Amino acid sequence: MSASAAVHLQGVGRRFGRRWILSSLDLTVQPGETLAIFGNNGTGKTTLLQILATLLSPTRGDITIFGHSLAREKNSIRRLTGYIGHAKQLYNHFTVDEYLELVFRLRHKTTEKMRTRVDQSLDTMGLTAHRQAIIETLSEGMKKRLTFCRLLLCDPRLILLDEPHPTLDAQGKMIFDRLMREWKQNGKTIFIASHEHDQTLAHADRVVIINEGKFTHEVRDRNKYVE
């Protein structure tokens, strides 16, 4: 393993009951690299991202993220990672402002610069005019954009995106593309699991295909990817 790797997996597997969802995954991703993960539903894409986000533990194998062992240093890894999954995980009876202030306090344990950071995240995602809105009244596209506000507040080094495109409205998709370019310029390491191949390939440095819990194919030049 390279000591400078952002993410390193060795022999990683995850079992639910008797079924192995992931089986002996080996992978090394460098800092600043954007990795696209393609595969059919049920092949293990979401499980892999949830393990990297410390929401699940592997049944076997070793994982290090920026030099931290997932088995021994989960808290350190959580401070370095940001995850957007299928569930939006929003508090629907909060206002947008209240929710983001809570996220900031939980992540940073302080209110210093909170107002500035919340304002910046809302402006970036085009939600400033909706800051006093109750979350449950927002459209699905706006709710998805709010999850990106949460990610911006956390400012992670490793960004994990599970199907980020569905439910994003037209404005949200434009903002997402701009964010991806900015994150790459700022050296963020990004994993994107997606069925939206064209949108994802526009940003990916490398593609891996996962099938039945195993990496079955890898493309290091995204321009050579053929479905």
C-alpha positions, 0 to 999 in steps of 0.5 A: 500500500502506498502511504500517500493513498487516499483510500486503500482496500485489501480483501474487503468483504461484507456479508448479510446473513449467508449472502456475500454482498461484497467479496474480496475487493482490492482497490487503491485510490489516490488523493484528488482522484475521481472514481466512477463505480458502475454496476447493476442494482444489487451488485454492492455499490451502495454497500461499498460507499456505506462502508467507506462512510463508516455506516457499515463495517466490513465482515472481513478485510482492511481499509485505510482512508488517508492513513487512518484504519477504518477498524480502529479510527472511525471517528477520525475517518468520519471527520474526513468524509462526506456522504450523500446516499439515497435517503436524504436524511433531513429533519422535515419540520425544521427550517432550512436555516435551522437544519444547516445550523444544527449540521454545522454545530454537530460537525464542528462543535462550535458556532464560529463562522457558522453564519458565514458558512451556512450563507455560503452553502445556501448561495452555492446551491441556489437556496438563499431565498428558501432559508426560512422554508420548512423543509417538508414544503420544498420540492424534491429537487430542492431537498436534494440540493439541501443535502449538498449544502450539508456536504459543503458545511462538512468540507470533507476530503473524501466525498462519497456520492451514491446516485447523485443525479436522480431528483436533482432539478435542472438548476441543481444539475448545473450546480452539481457539474460546477461543484464537481469541477471545483472539488477536483481543482481543490484536490478532493477525492471523489467516489460516484456510484451511478447509473447516469454514465454520461454525466458521471464520465464527464468528471471521472478519472477512472471507472471500475465495474462492480458485479456480484460484489467483485470488481470485474473491470477497470478503465483508467482512461474514461474516454475508452469506456464502452458500455 
